[in-house]
Amino acid sequence: MKAKLGCWVLMALLSAGCGGGGGGGSSEEAEPTPTPTPTPEEQTPPPTDTPDAGIPTAPQNPPNRPSSPRPQPQDPESEEEEEEESPADPSTPGPILTPTNPDPEEQEPEEQPAEPVPTEPEEPTPAEPEEPNPTEPEEPTPTEPEEPTPTEPEEPTPTEPEEPTPTEPEEPTPTEPEEPTPTEPQDPAPSEPDDPVLNPYPYASAGCGFEPLAEGEHSLQINGVSRKYTVDLPTGYDQDRAYPVVFGFHGRGRDGQFQNTDYGNLASTMGDDAILIYPEGLSMDNQGAVGDKHGGSGTTWELEGTADLQFFDAMLQEAKVESCVDEQRIYTVGFSMGGYFSARLACERGMDVRAFAAAGAGAPVVDPNMCEDMSAAWIAHDPEDSAIDYEAGGVALRDYWLDVNMCGPETQPVASEGNCVEYTNCAADFPVRWCTYSQGSNHHQWPNFGPREVWDFFLSLE
């Protein structure tokens, strides 16, 4: 552009000099040089003072040169300059300016300064590659591979292996081995050799299946004192059958006689179905008890103290270990002072004693509320008893157990050789049976109907 402007100024000066200084030409020849059009633009930006003023205008928008207000020169110099600029950007077809004065002389000075080639191609070159590079590859690259990648492998992978894997191996595995395994061995296992004792006798003791205690007299050491007792086994004893145990306690001075046929005579009714144990008491002097009219000395049982309780515990334990015993059917029976102790054991050993029977006796010393547990009671007394008072002894014993077993006043008669009633409104399975009778000259005797009716009472509790 500097070269162009210089050329235009030079041409203007030459044309002015030629027209005014030549003097040889006519006025008609001076008329074809009326080219004052470039004067407003050419005069404002002198090339010497502002060399950079015209540089940004020409290259910023080379394709839009037709809209420029610059006048078109009439010399052929513009054609050569435009031809040189056009190859820089062949894609933009700009308008070609035609010179108004096609003189050959004017074309020569313009060819020398025309070196604008490096200025124009610098700007359009980076503009074209920057725009298409980010737009075209960015859009198709993420859209196409992202969608098909997660959809196709995720769906078929979990569906196909999950369904056939659990169904086929789980069903045949438990069906075939489980059914035949329990059926065949379970049938012979619970057969008769293993469980004949446990099934019919759930409370059988550890002595079942072994030889029992020998019949006859036995002894135990209790606190350094030898205590004796006698064992009667059932007829035809079976070591695999759990038997009830009945303890028979004699009265004062009658040691070892309760098994006699003219005294307790328990074997007459219980001998085939129970293990009978007859303990012997310790000798005491001047023993007395509530309801005891005379007192006395001889072999008897403690109303208080622990020696006889320990003796009972030891006898019961030995019977359980050495014989086949039903631990839920332990009974105590006694007459006179033996009746006192029989009732005491039912109170203080209520966890072991299921029921007791007492005749011609009185109540325990222990408060009824202190009893270990309840026990079914069979009580008989002769109203004319000369040794143990009827009211202070027999009636007191009855009322004691009505309290322990939480009985009401309701009674019902019971078939008996004596005069017997049973209190029905008691705790479940713990009835109280009360009998009166008249027997003997002194009326202090074990009732003749005792062995039979006591055993029937015990059996009614099972």
Summary of the structure (lengths in Angstrom):
residues: 462
radius of gyration: 69.2
end to end distance: 136.5
largest distance: 203.1
contacts: 1373
relative contact order: 0.07
helix: 37%
strand: 17%
